[in-house]
């Protein structure tokens, strides 16, 4: 049986419940309320895997890219200003 992650909208408790796809759990075992309102939430693994794919990049790579683009833009603007002064 597959596991599904649920969050109780009444007590905000997040739990993992095993059940068949055709079933819908009505209450989680630790809920202090008499009735639960469970909503499905994304699984932990579905959230982590996309982040791991991006982990091949160093944190500063994006910053360095933007700095280089800014330098190029400043260089172009300086050249345009020099042309304007020479005319």
ABEGO torsion letter per residue (X at the ends): XBBBBBBBAAAGBBBBBBBBAABBBABBAABABABBBBBBBBBAAAAAAAAAAAAABBAAAAAAAAAAAAAAAAAAAAAAAAAAAAX
